[in-house]
Amino acid sequence: MVSGVDFNSKNYLSHGKLVCLPPRMGSSMLSYHSRADFLKLNSLTSLSSFQHRNGKLKLQSKPIAPSRKLHQPCALVIRCDHPQNADLPRYYSKKEKKPFPVPIVELRRAARERFKKSRGQPKKPVPPPKNGLIVKSLVPLAYDVFNERITLINNLKKLLKVVKVHACRYCNEIHVGSIGHPFKSCRGHRASIRKGLHEWTYATVEDVFVPVDSYHLYDRLGKRIRHDERFSIPRLPAVVELCIQAGVDLPEFPTKRRRKPIIRIGKSEFVDADESELPDPVPEPPLKPILTEIPDTEIVAPRDEEETIQLAEETLEAWEQMRRGAKKLMRMYPVRVCGYCPEVHVGPSGHKAQNCGAHKHQQRNGQHGWQSAVLDDLVPPRYVWHVPDVNGPPLQRELRSFYGQAPAVVEICVQAGADVPDQYKPTMRLDIGIPTSLREAEMVV
């Protein structure tokens, strides 16, 4: 121990980490100044005030007496893993195309590297799920994601009984709070007459948890859906379709399960292996019990504050588990999204339905511009304004730049009593001091 700092263990202060360099320095070799010199960090008030992610602050501590065994001073490095402020994901206009998750130049460079490494090498067998089989290690995860989605919907229906959520009548913006926010951000029908003000109504679960549908594929490696088949193939939530392709069996949505790898003929041609010699498949019960949605007429609100807090924490956990599990499934089972509209397709290649109505769709004959999807395309977080004090004064139009934002699910759970997760604190701006009046806001530098 040197001045109250243990170099053999990790010391945490707020969101920062205190690390000592070098690690092999003995504690009996140095004697330091008093704690008053070391606690000059208090002028920063908190390590969470760092503006950049993984920001570092180095402190150079000098020994009082020189040491014969040590010739280098000890440098303390304070790392900040969670910044104080962070911007929301960029809003892309409907007139511009979404950027690729990985630039085309990087994809081509990686393809050339793979081609060089595979030159002269024997071809390796194609791993699942590209060979038609499912990844057995991800089947339990698929059931968990499916059940977490059902749990999230059921809990949101209960929380909406105690937490007020407003939705605009003319646009898709919502607000979590006792009254709607006063910001003039409406872009709906006849917004110019209302000068951008919203007309608030009560919101539903579909307003909070945005439904994203996709076509159900009986054979994920089969032919692409044609334009004339767009009405004959059922559509279901994209997360459910992802779980079905990952191994969840639903009787109402049958899918083809191969027991032998496919035989590749060409780049896009294959034949199924002969499975006649295998025994007939025996229907097996699901690995985990599948939950079902509770009807709206049977929803019961939480009885007291303690039950509300417990329900909010369970809902927030279901939201995080569902997103985390869906992201793992997307690494193995590809998901496509249109670069011009929010259409999502779960499968190795997008469908051929010409139903894209985005900007300049006439030049593309209504065809989608398919590219790799990210998690926010599959499970979009609808951001809402964060209310610092639920029981305090409402949001003021002049202090808009001081307020933060968070996904609607997170904001509902926080107002119901759950703790704020660390990954959402930068965008919610919890450490920002909000002025009490417009005159005080004008004095802020």
C-alpha positions as a Markdown table, in Angstrom:
| # | Residue | x | y | z |
|---|---|---|---|---|
| 1 | Met | 0.0 | 0.0 | 0.0 |
| 2 | Val | 1.4 | 3.4 | -1.0 |
| 3 | Ser | -0.6 | 6.4 | 0.1 |
| 4 | Gly | -3.8 | 4.4 | 0.4 |
| 5 | Val | -3.5 | 2.9 | -3.2 |
| 6 | Asp | -3.2 | -0.8 | -3.6 |
| 7 | Phe | -1.2 | -1.6 | -6.7 |
| 8 | Asn | -2.1 | -5.3 | -6.6 |
| 9 | Ser | -5.8 | -4.7 | -7.0 |
| 10 | Lys | -8.0 | -2.6 | -9.3 |
| 11 | Asn | -9.3 | 0.7 | -7.8 |
| 12 | Tyr | -12.5 | 2.2 | -9.2 |
| 13 | Leu | -13.7 | 5.7 | -8.8 |
| 14 | Ser | -17.0 | 6.6 | -10.4 |
| 15 | His | -16.7 | 5.1 | -13.9 |
| 16 | Gly | -12.9 | 5.3 | -14.0 |
| 17 | Lys | -10.3 | 2.7 | -13.4 |
| 18 | Leu | -7.1 | 3.4 | -11.4 |
| 19 | Val | -4.1 | 1.5 | -12.7 |
| 20 | Cys | -0.5 | 1.7 | -11.6 |
| 21 | Leu | 2.4 | 1.4 | -14.0 |
| 22 | Pro | 4.8 | -0.4 | -13.8 |
| 23 | Pro | 3.1 | -3.3 | -12.0 |
| 24 | Arg | 6.2 | -4.8 | -10.4 |
| 25 | Met | 7.1 | -1.8 | -8.3 |
| 26 | Gly | 7.5 | -2.6 | -4.7 |
| 27 | Ser | 5.6 | -0.7 | -2.0 |
| 28 | Ser | 8.5 | -0.5 | 0.4 |
| 29 | Met | 10.7 | 1.4 | -2.1 |
| 30 | Leu | 8.9 | 4.7 | -2.2 |
| 31 | Ser | 7.5 | 7.3 | 0.2 |
| 32 | Tyr | 5.0 | 9.8 | -1.1 |
| 33 | His | 3.5 | 13.2 | -0.1 |
| 34 | Ser | 0.4 | 13.5 | 1.9 |
| 35 | Arg | -3.0 | 12.6 | 0.5 |
| 36 | Ala | -3.7 | 16.3 | 0.0 |
| 37 | Asp | -1.3 | 16.4 | -3.0 |
| 38 | Phe | -2.9 | 13.3 | -4.5 |
| 39 | Leu | -6.5 | 14.4 | -4.0 |
| 40 | Lys | -6.1 | 17.3 | -6.4 |
| 41 | Leu | -8.3 | 15.2 | -8.7 |
| 42 | Asn | -11.3 | 16.6 | -6.7 |
| 43 | Ser | -11.2 | 19.6 | -8.9 |
| 44 | Leu | -12.6 | 17.4 | -11.7 |
| 45 | Thr | -15.6 | 16.6 | -9.4 |
| 46 | Ser | -16.0 | 13.2 | -11.0 |
| 47 | Leu | -14.2 | 10.9 | -13.4 |
| 48 | Ser | -17.4 | 10.7 | -15.3 |
| 49 | Ser | -16.9 | 14.2 | -16.6 |
| 50 | Phe | -14.4 | 13.0 | -19.2 |
| 51 | Gln | -15.7 | 13.9 | -22.7 |
| 52 | His | -14.2 | 11.0 | -24.7 |
| 53 | Arg | -14.6 | 7.3 | -24.4 |
| 54 | Asn | -11.6 | 5.5 | -22.9 |
| 55 | Gly | -10.1 | 8.9 | -21.9 |
| 56 | Lys | -7.0 | 8.7 | -19.9 |
| 57 | Leu | -5.5 | 11.0 | -17.2 |
| 58 | Lys | -1.9 | 10.4 | -16.2 |
| 59 | Leu | -0.5 | 11.6 | -12.8 |
| 60 | Gln | 3.2 | 11.7 | -12.2 |
| 61 | Ser | 4.0 | 11.1 | -8.6 |
| 62 | Lys | 7.5 | 12.1 | -7.4 |
| 63 | Pro | 9.2 | 10.4 | -4.4 |
| 64 | Ile | 10.5 | 12.5 | -1.5 |
| 65 | Ala | 13.8 | 10.7 | -1.2 |
| 66 | Pro | 15.7 | 9.2 | -4.1 |
| 67 | Ser | 15.8 | 5.4 | -4.1 |
| 68 | Arg | 18.8 | 3.4 | -5.2 |
| 69 | Lys | 16.7 | 0.5 | -6.5 |
| 70 | Leu | 14.3 | 2.6 | -8.5 |
| 71 | His | 15.2 | 5.1 | -11.3 |
| 72 | Gln | 11.7 | 5.7 | -12.8 |
| 73 | Pro | 8.8 | 7.5 | -11.1 |
| 74 | Cys | 5.4 | 5.7 | -10.8 |
| 75 | Ala | 2.8 | 6.9 | -13.3 |
| 76 | Leu | -0.9 | 6.5 | -12.4 |
| 77 | Val | -3.2 | 6.1 | -15.4 |
| 78 | Ile | -7.0 | 6.7 | -14.8 |
| 79 | Arg | -9.1 | 5.3 | -17.6 |
| 80 | Cys | -12.7 | 6.4 | -18.1 |
| 81 | Asp | -14.8 | 3.6 | -19.7 |
| 82 | His | -18.1 | 5.5 | -19.8 |
| 83 | Pro | -18.0 | 9.2 | -20.9 |
| 84 | Gln | -20.3 | 11.8 | -19.5 |
| 85 | Asn | -21.9 | 12.8 | -22.8 |
| 86 | Ala | -22.4 | 10.9 | -26.0 |
| 87 | Asp | -24.3 | 11.7 | -29.1 |
| 88 | Leu | -27.2 | 9.6 | -30.4 |
| 89 | Pro | -26.9 | 7.5 | -33.5 |
| 90 | Arg | -27.0 | 9.7 | -36.5 |
| 91 | Tyr | -30.4 | 10.3 | -38.1 |
| 92 | Tyr | -30.4 | 9.5 | -41.8 |
| 93 | Ser | -32.8 | 11.3 | -44.1 |
| 94 | Lys | -35.1 | 9.2 | -46.2 |
| 95 | Lys | -33.4 | 10.7 | -49.3 |
| 96 | Glu | -30.0 | 9.2 | -48.5 |
| 97 | Lys | -28.8 | 5.6 | -48.4 |
| 98 | Lys | -27.7 | 4.0 | -45.1 |
| 99 | Pro | -24.0 | 3.4 | -44.9 |
| 100 | Phe | -22.7 | -0.2 | -45.0 |
| 101 | Pro | -21.7 | -1.6 | -41.6 |
| 102 | Val | -18.4 | -2.6 | -43.1 |
| 103 | Pro | -17.1 | -0.4 | -46.1 |
| 104 | Ile | -17.0 | -2.0 | -49.5 |
| 105 | Val | -13.3 | -1.4 | -49.7 |
| 106 | Glu | -12.7 | -3.4 | -46.5 |
| 107 | Leu | -14.9 | -6.2 | -47.7 |
| 108 | Arg | -12.9 | -6.5 | -51.0 |
| 109 | Arg | -9.6 | -6.3 | -49.2 |
| 110 | Ala | -10.7 | -9.2 | -46.8 |
| 111 | Ala | -11.9 | -11.2 | -49.8 |
| 112 | Arg | -8.5 | -10.8 | -51.5 |
| 113 | Glu | -6.7 | -11.9 | -48.4 |
| 114 | Arg | -8.9 | -15.0 | -48.1 |
| 115 | Phe | -8.3 | -15.8 | -51.7 |
| 116 | Lys | -4.5 | -15.6 | -51.3 |
| 117 | Lys | -4.5 | -17.8 | -48.3 |
| 118 | Ser | -6.7 | -20.4 | -49.9 |
| 119 | Arg | -4.7 | -20.6 | -53.1 |
| 120 | Gly | -3.2 | -24.1 | -53.4 |
| 121 | Gln | -4.9 | -25.3 | -50.2 |
| 122 | Pro | -7.5 | -28.1 | -50.2 |
| 123 | Lys | -11.1 | -27.0 | -49.8 |
| 124 | Lys | -12.4 | -27.1 | -46.3 |
| 125 | Pro | -15.9 | -28.4 | -45.6 |
| 126 | Val | -18.5 | -25.7 | -45.2 |
| 127 | Pro | -19.5 | -25.2 | -41.6 |
| 128 | Pro | -23.2 | -24.8 | -40.4 |
| 129 | Pro | -25.4 | -23.1 | -41.1 |
| 130 | Lys | -24.1 | -22.6 | -44.6 |
| 131 | Asn | -24.3 | -26.4 | -45.2 |
| 132 | Gly | -28.0 | -26.5 | -44.4 |
| 133 | Leu | -27.6 | -27.7 | -40.8 |
| 134 | Ile | -28.3 | -25.6 | -37.7 |
| 135 | Val | -25.8 | -24.6 | -35.1 |
| 136 | Lys | -26.7 | -26.9 | -32.2 |
| 137 | Ser | -24.9 | -24.8 | -29.6 |
| 138 | Leu | -27.1 | -21.8 | -30.5 |
| 139 | Val | -30.4 | -23.6 | -30.1 |
| 140 | Pro | -30.8 | -22.9 | -26.4 |
| 141 | Leu | -29.9 | -19.3 | -27.0 |
| 142 | Ala | -32.6 | -19.0 | -29.7 |
| 143 | Tyr | -35.3 | -20.3 | -27.2 |
| 144 | Asp | -34.0 | -17.7 | -24.7 |
| 145 | Val | -34.3 | -14.9 | -27.2 |
| 146 | Phe | -37.8 | -16.0 | -28.1 |
| 147 | Asn | -39.0 | -16.1 | -24.5 |
| 148 | Glu | -37.3 | -12.9 | -23.6 |
| 149 | Arg | -39.2 | -11.1 | -26.3 |
| 150 | Ile | -42.5 | -12.5 | -25.0 |
| 151 | Thr | -41.6 | -11.5 | -21.4 |
| 152 | Leu | -40.7 | -8.0 | -22.6 |
| 153 | Ile | -44.1 | -7.5 | -24.3 |
| 154 | Asn | -46.1 | -8.9 | -21.4 |
| 155 | Asn | -44.2 | -6.7 | -18.9 |
| 156 | Leu | -44.5 | -3.6 | -21.0 |
| 157 | Lys | -48.3 | -4.1 | -21.1 |
| 158 | Lys | -48.3 | -4.1 | -17.3 |
| 159 | Leu | -45.9 | -1.1 | -17.0 |
| 160 | Leu | -48.1 | 1.0 | -19.3 |
| 161 | Lys | -50.8 | 0.8 | -16.6 |
| 162 | Val | -48.6 | 2.7 | -14.1 |
| 163 | Val | -46.2 | 4.7 | -16.4 |
| 164 | Lys | -47.8 | 7.2 | -18.7 |
| 165 | Val | -46.6 | 7.1 | -22.3 |
| 166 | His | -47.9 | 9.6 | -24.9 |
| 167 | Ala | -47.8 | 9.2 | -28.7 |
| 168 | Cys | -48.3 | 11.8 | -31.3 |
| 169 | Arg | -51.4 | 11.5 | -33.4 |
| 170 | Tyr | -49.7 | 12.6 | -36.6 |
| 171 | Cys | -46.1 | 11.4 | -36.4 |
| 172 | Asn | -44.2 | 8.4 | -34.8 |
| 173 | Glu | -42.7 | 10.3 | -31.9 |
| 174 | Ile | -43.6 | 9.3 | -28.3 |
| 175 | His | -42.8 | 10.7 | -24.9 |
| 176 | Val | -42.6 | 9.0 | -21.5 |
| 177 | Gly | -44.0 | 11.3 | -18.8 |
| 178 | Ser | -47.1 | 12.7 | -17.2 |
| 179 | Ile | -47.6 | 15.2 | -20.0 |
| 180 | Gly | -46.1 | 15.4 | -23.5 |
| 181 | His | -43.0 | 17.4 | -24.2 |
| 182 | Pro | -43.4 | 21.0 | -25.7 |
| 183 | Phe | -40.8 | 20.7 | -28.4 |
| 184 | Lys | -41.8 | 21.6 | -31.9 |
| 185 | Ser | -40.5 | 18.5 | -33.7 |
| 186 | Cys | -43.6 | 17.1 | -35.4 |
| 187 | Arg | -43.2 | 16.4 | -39.1 |
| 188 | Gly | -46.6 | 14.8 | -39.6 |
| 189 | His | -49.7 | 15.8 | -41.5 |
| 190 | Arg | -50.4 | 19.6 | -41.5 |
| 191 | Ala | -47.5 | 20.2 | -39.1 |
| 192 | Ser | -46.9 | 23.7 | -40.5 |
| 193 | Ile | -50.4 | 24.7 | -39.4 |
| 194 | Arg | -49.7 | 23.5 | -35.8 |
| 195 | Lys | -46.2 | 25.1 | -36.0 |
| 196 | Gly | -44.5 | 21.7 | -35.3 |
| 197 | Leu | -46.4 | 21.0 | -32.0 |
| 198 | His | -47.5 | 17.5 | -31.3 |
| 199 | Glu | -51.0 | 16.4 | -30.5 |
| 200 | Trp | -50.6 | 13.7 | -27.8 |
| 201 | Thr | -52.6 | 10.6 | -27.3 |
| 202 | Tyr | -52.1 | 7.4 | -25.3 |
| 203 | Ala | -49.4 | 5.0 | -26.6 |
| 204 | Thr | -49.6 | 1.3 | -27.0 |
| 205 | Val | -46.9 | -1.5 | -26.8 |
| 206 | Glu | -46.4 | -1.2 | -30.6 |
| 207 | Asp | -45.4 | 2.4 | -30.2 |
| 208 | Val | -42.7 | 1.5 | -27.5 |
| 209 | Phe | -41.5 | -1.8 | -28.9 |
| 210 | Val | -41.4 | -1.2 | -32.7 |
| 211 | Pro | -42.6 | -4.2 | -34.7 |
| 212 | Val | -40.3 | -5.2 | -37.5 |
| 213 | Asp | -41.8 | -8.0 | -39.8 |
| 214 | Ser | -40.1 | -10.2 | -42.4 |
| 215 | Tyr | -41.1 | -13.1 | -44.6 |
| 216 | His | -41.1 | -16.6 | -43.2 |
| 217 | Leu | -38.9 | -19.0 | -45.1 |
| 218 | Tyr | -39.7 | -22.7 | -45.2 |
| 219 | Asp | -36.2 | -23.3 | -46.6 |
| 220 | Arg | -33.6 | -20.7 | -45.7 |
| 221 | Leu | -31.4 | -22.0 | -48.5 |
| 222 | Gly | -34.1 | -22.3 | -51.1 |
| 223 | Lys | -34.9 | -20.0 | -54.0 |
| 224 | Arg | -35.5 | -16.3 | -53.3 |
| 225 | Ile | -39.0 | -15.1 | -52.9 |
| 226 | Arg | -40.4 | -13.8 | -56.2 |
| 227 | His | -42.5 | -10.7 | -56.6 |
| 228 | Asp | -45.7 | -12.6 | -57.4 |
| 229 | Glu | -45.2 | -14.6 | -54.2 |
| 230 | Arg | -45.2 | -11.6 | -51.8 |
| 231 | Phe | -48.9 | -12.1 | -50.7 |
| 232 | Ser | -48.8 | -15.9 | -50.4 |
| 233 | Ile | -45.9 | -16.1 | -47.9 |
| 234 | Pro | -46.7 | -15.3 | -44.3 |
| 235 | Arg | -44.9 | -12.5 | -42.5 |
| 236 | Leu | -44.0 | -12.5 | -38.8 |
| 237 | Pro | -41.7 | -10.5 | -36.5 |
| 238 | Ala | -38.1 | -10.6 | -37.6 |
| 239 | Val | -36.8 | -11.7 | -34.2 |
| 240 | Val | -39.2 | -14.6 | -34.3 |
| 241 | Glu | -38.1 | -15.6 | -37.8 |
| 242 | Leu | -34.4 | -15.4 | -36.6 |
| 243 | Cys | -35.2 | -17.7 | -33.7 |
| 244 | Ile | -37.0 | -20.2 | -36.0 |
| 245 | Gln | -34.1 | -20.4 | -38.3 |
| 246 | Ala | -31.7 | -20.8 | -35.3 |
| 247 | Gly | -33.7 | -23.9 | -34.1 |
| 248 | Val | -37.0 | -22.9 | -32.4 |
| 249 | Asp | -39.8 | -25.2 | -33.6 |
| 250 | Leu | -43.2 | -23.6 | -33.9 |
| 251 | Pro | -46.1 | -25.8 | -35.3 |
| 252 | Glu | -47.8 | -22.8 | -37.0 |
| 253 | Phe | -44.6 | -21.9 | -38.9 |
| 254 | Pro | -43.0 | -25.1 | -40.2 |
| 255 | Thr | -39.5 | -25.1 | -41.6 |
| 256 | Lys | -37.2 | -27.6 | -43.2 |
| 257 | Arg | -34.7 | -29.3 | -40.9 |
| 258 | Arg | -31.9 | -31.1 | -42.7 |
| 259 | Arg | -30.0 | -33.9 | -41.1 |
| 260 | Lys | -27.2 | -34.1 | -43.6 |
| 261 | Pro | -25.1 | -31.4 | -45.2 |
| 262 | Ile | -26.0 | -30.2 | -48.6 |
| 263 | Ile | -23.9 | -31.1 | -51.7 |
| 264 | Arg | -22.6 | -28.0 | -53.5 |
| 265 | Ile | -22.6 | -28.1 | -57.3 |
| 266 | Gly | -21.8 | -24.5 | -58.0 |
| 267 | Lys | -21.6 | -21.2 | -56.2 |
| 268 | Ser | -25.4 | -20.9 | -56.0 |
| 269 | Glu | -26.5 | -24.5 | -56.9 |
| 270 | Phe | -26.7 | -27.4 | -54.5 |
| 271 | Val | -28.6 | -30.7 | -54.0 |
| 272 | Asp | -29.8 | -32.2 | -50.7 |
| 273 | Ala | -28.1 | -35.3 | -49.5 |
| 274 | Asp | -29.9 | -38.6 | -49.4 |
| 275 | Glu | -31.6 | -39.1 | -46.0 |
| 276 | Ser | -33.6 | -42.2 | -46.9 |
| 277 | Glu | -31.1 | -44.4 | -45.0 |
| 278 | Leu | -31.6 | -42.4 | -41.8 |
| 279 | Pro | -34.4 | -43.4 | -39.4 |
| 280 | Asp | -37.6 | -41.4 | -39.5 |
| 281 | Pro | -37.4 | -38.2 | -37.4 |
| 282 | Val | -39.2 | -38.5 | -34.1 |
| 283 | Pro | -40.9 | -35.3 | -33.0 |
| 284 | Glu | -39.2 | -34.0 | -29.9 |
| 285 | Pro | -40.6 | -31.7 | -27.3 |
| 286 | Pro | -39.0 | -28.2 | -27.2 |
| 287 | Leu | -35.8 | -27.8 | -25.2 |
| 288 | Lys | -37.5 | -25.1 | -23.1 |
| 289 | Pro | -41.1 | -24.2 | -22.6 |
| 290 | Ile | -42.3 | -21.5 | -25.0 |
| 291 | Leu | -44.1 | -18.6 | -23.4 |
| 292 | Thr | -47.2 | -16.9 | -24.9 |
| 293 | Glu | -48.4 | -13.3 | -25.0 |
| 294 | Ile | -51.0 | -12.4 | -22.4 |
| 295 | Pro | -54.2 | -10.9 | -23.9 |
| 296 | Asp | -54.9 | -7.2 | -23.2 |
| 297 | Thr | -58.0 | -8.1 | -21.3 |
| 298 | Glu | -56.0 | -10.2 | -18.8 |
| 299 | Ile | -53.3 | -7.6 | -18.0 |
| 300 | Val | -53.1 | -6.7 | -14.3 |
| 301 | Ala | -51.2 | -3.7 | -13.1 |
| 302 | Pro | -48.7 | -4.1 | -10.3 |
| 303 | Arg | -50.2 | -3.7 | -6.9 |
| 304 | Asp | -47.6 | -1.6 | -5.1 |
| 305 | Glu | -44.3 | 0.3 | -5.6 |
| 306 | Glu | -42.1 | -2.7 | -4.7 |
| 307 | Glu | -43.8 | -4.9 | -7.3 |
| 308 | Thr | -43.5 | -2.1 | -9.8 |
| 309 | Ile | -39.7 | -1.8 | -9.2 |
| 310 | Gln | -39.3 | -5.5 | -9.5 |
| 311 | Leu | -41.3 | -5.6 | -12.7 |
| 312 | Ala | -39.2 | -2.7 | -14.2 |
| 313 | Glu | -35.9 | -4.5 | -13.4 |
| 314 | Glu | -37.2 | -7.7 | -15.0 |
| 315 | Thr | -38.3 | -5.8 | -18.1 |
| 316 | Leu | -35.0 | -4.1 | -18.4 |
| 317 | Glu | -33.2 | -7.4 | -18.0 |
| 318 | Ala | -35.4 | -9.0 | -20.7 |
| 319 | Trp | -34.6 | -6.1 | -23.1 |
| 320 | Glu | -30.9 | -6.5 | -22.6 |
| 321 | Gln | -30.9 | -10.3 | -22.8 |
| 322 | Met | -33.0 | -10.2 | -26.0 |
| 323 | Arg | -30.7 | -7.7 | -27.7 |
| 324 | Arg | -27.6 | -9.4 | -26.6 |
| 325 | Gly | -28.8 | -12.9 | -27.7 |
| 326 | Ala | -30.1 | -11.5 | -31.1 |
| 327 | Lys | -26.7 | -10.0 | -31.8 |
| 328 | Lys | -25.0 | -13.4 | -31.2 |
| 329 | Leu | -27.5 | -15.1 | -33.5 |
| 330 | Met | -27.0 | -12.5 | -36.3 |
| 331 | Arg | -23.3 | -13.4 | -36.4 |
| 332 | Met | -24.1 | -16.9 | -37.6 |
| 333 | Tyr | -27.5 | -16.4 | -39.3 |
| 334 | Pro | -27.3 | -13.4 | -41.7 |
| 335 | Val | -29.9 | -10.7 | -41.7 |
| 336 | Arg | -30.4 | -8.3 | -44.6 |
| 337 | Val | -31.9 | -4.8 | -44.5 |
| 338 | Cys | -32.8 | -2.4 | -47.3 |
| 339 | Gly | -30.4 | 0.6 | -47.6 |
| 340 | Tyr | -33.3 | 2.9 | -48.5 |
| 341 | Cys | -36.3 | 1.7 | -46.4 |
| 342 | Pro | -36.6 | -0.3 | -43.1 |
| 343 | Glu | -37.5 | -3.6 | -44.8 |
| 344 | Val | -35.7 | -6.5 | -43.1 |
| 345 | His | -35.2 | -10.0 | -44.4 |
| 346 | Val | -33.8 | -12.9 | -42.4 |
| 347 | Gly | -31.8 | -15.1 | -44.7 |
| 348 | Pro | -28.6 | -15.2 | -46.7 |
| 349 | Ser | -30.0 | -13.1 | -49.5 |
| 350 | Gly | -32.9 | -10.7 | -49.7 |
| 351 | His | -36.2 | -11.3 | -51.4 |
| 352 | Lys | -37.2 | -10.1 | -54.9 |
| 353 | Ala | -40.5 | -8.4 | -54.0 |
| 354 | Gln | -40.6 | -5.0 | -55.6 |
| 355 | Asn | -42.3 | -3.2 | -52.7 |
| 356 | Cys | -39.7 | -0.5 | -51.8 |
| 357 | Gly | -41.3 | 2.9 | -51.8 |
| 358 | Ala | -38.3 | 4.9 | -50.6 |
| 359 | His | -36.7 | 7.9 | -52.3 |
| 360 | Lys | -36.2 | 7.4 | -56.1 |
| 361 | His | -37.7 | 3.9 | -56.0 |
| 362 | Gln | -38.8 | 4.3 | -59.6 |
| 363 | Gln | -35.1 | 4.2 | -60.7 |
| 364 | Arg | -34.8 | 0.8 | -59.0 |
| 365 | Asn | -38.2 | -0.5 | -60.2 |
| 366 | Gly | -39.2 | -0.8 | -56.5 |
| 367 | Gln | -36.4 | -3.3 | -55.8 |
| 368 | His | -34.7 | -3.2 | -52.4 |
| 369 | Gly | -31.0 | -2.3 | -52.0 |
| 370 | Trp | -30.0 | -5.2 | -49.7 |
| 371 | Gln | -27.0 | -4.9 | -47.3 |
| 372 | Ser | -26.0 | -6.5 | -44.0 |
| 373 | Ala | -28.1 | -5.5 | -41.1 |
| 374 | Val | -27.1 | -4.3 | -37.7 |
| 375 | Leu | -28.8 | -4.9 | -34.4 |
| 376 | Asp | -30.7 | -1.6 | -34.5 |
| 377 | Asp | -32.3 | -2.6 | -37.8 |
| 378 | Leu | -33.6 | -5.8 | -36.3 |
| 379 | Val | -34.6 | -4.4 | -32.8 |
| 380 | Pro | -34.8 | -0.6 | -33.4 |
| 381 | Pro | -34.6 | 1.4 | -30.1 |
| 382 | Arg | -37.1 | 4.3 | -30.3 |
| 383 | Tyr | -35.3 | 7.2 | -28.5 |
| 384 | Val | -37.4 | 9.5 | -26.3 |
| 385 | Trp | -36.5 | 12.5 | -24.1 |
| 386 | His | -35.2 | 11.6 | -20.6 |
| 387 | Val | -37.1 | 13.3 | -17.8 |
| 388 | Pro | -34.7 | 14.1 | -15.0 |
| 389 | Asp | -37.3 | 14.4 | -12.3 |
| 390 | Val | -40.7 | 12.7 | -12.8 |
| 391 | Asn | -42.3 | 14.6 | -9.9 |
| 392 | Gly | -40.6 | 17.9 | -10.8 |
| 393 | Pro | -41.5 | 20.5 | -13.4 |
| 394 | Pro | -42.1 | 19.4 | -17.0 |
| 395 | Leu | -39.5 | 19.9 | -19.7 |
| 396 | Gln | -39.0 | 23.4 | -21.0 |
| 397 | Arg | -38.7 | 24.3 | -24.6 |
| 398 | Glu | -35.8 | 26.7 | -24.1 |
| 399 | Leu | -33.7 | 24.1 | -22.2 |
| 400 | Arg | -33.8 | 21.5 | -24.9 |
| 401 | Ser | -30.1 | 21.3 | -25.4 |
| 402 | Phe | -29.6 | 20.3 | -21.7 |
| 403 | Tyr | -31.8 | 17.2 | -21.8 |
| 404 | Gly | -30.7 | 13.7 | -22.8 |
| 405 | Gln | -32.4 | 10.8 | -24.5 |
| 406 | Ala | -32.7 | 7.1 | -24.0 |
| 407 | Pro | -34.6 | 4.2 | -25.6 |
| 408 | Ala | -38.3 | 4.2 | -24.8 |
| 409 | Val | -38.1 | 0.8 | -23.0 |
| 410 | Val | -35.2 | 2.0 | -20.8 |
| 411 | Glu | -36.9 | 5.3 | -20.0 |
| 412 | Ile | -40.1 | 3.5 | -18.9 |
| 413 | Cys | -38.2 | 1.1 | -16.7 |
| 414 | Val | -36.2 | 4.0 | -15.1 |
| 415 | Gln | -39.3 | 6.0 | -14.4 |
| 416 | Ala | -40.8 | 2.9 | -12.8 |
| 417 | Gly | -37.9 | 2.6 | -10.4 |
| 418 | Ala | -35.1 | 0.5 | -12.1 |
| 419 | Asp | -31.5 | 1.5 | -12.0 |
| 420 | Val | -30.0 | 3.1 | -15.1 |
| 421 | Pro | -27.6 | 0.8 | -17.0 |
| 422 | Asp | -24.1 | 2.1 | -17.6 |
| 423 | Gln | -24.3 | 2.0 | -21.4 |
| 424 | Tyr | -27.2 | 4.4 | -21.5 |
| 425 | Lys | -25.9 | 7.0 | -19.0 |
| 426 | Pro | -23.8 | 9.0 | -21.6 |
| 427 | Thr | -26.8 | 9.7 | -23.9 |
| 428 | Met | -29.1 | 10.4 | -20.9 |
| 429 | Arg | -26.8 | 13.2 | -19.7 |
| 430 | Leu | -27.3 | 12.4 | -16.0 |
| 431 | Asp | -24.4 | 14.5 | -14.9 |
| 432 | Ile | -25.5 | 17.6 | -16.6 |
| 433 | Gly | -26.7 | 20.5 | -14.4 |
| 434 | Ile | -30.0 | 21.8 | -15.8 |
| 435 | Pro | -30.5 | 25.5 | -15.4 |
| 436 | Thr | -33.6 | 26.6 | -13.5 |
| 437 | Ser | -34.4 | 29.5 | -15.8 |
| 438 | Leu | -33.7 | 30.8 | -19.3 |
| 439 | Arg | -31.5 | 33.6 | -17.9 |
| 440 | Glu | -29.3 | 31.1 | -16.1 |
| 441 | Ala | -29.1 | 29.0 | -19.3 |
| 442 | Glu | -27.8 | 32.0 | -21.3 |
| 443 | Met | -25.0 | 32.4 | -18.8 |
| 444 | Val | -23.7 | 28.9 | -19.5 |
| 445 | Val | -20.5 | 28.9 | -21.4 |
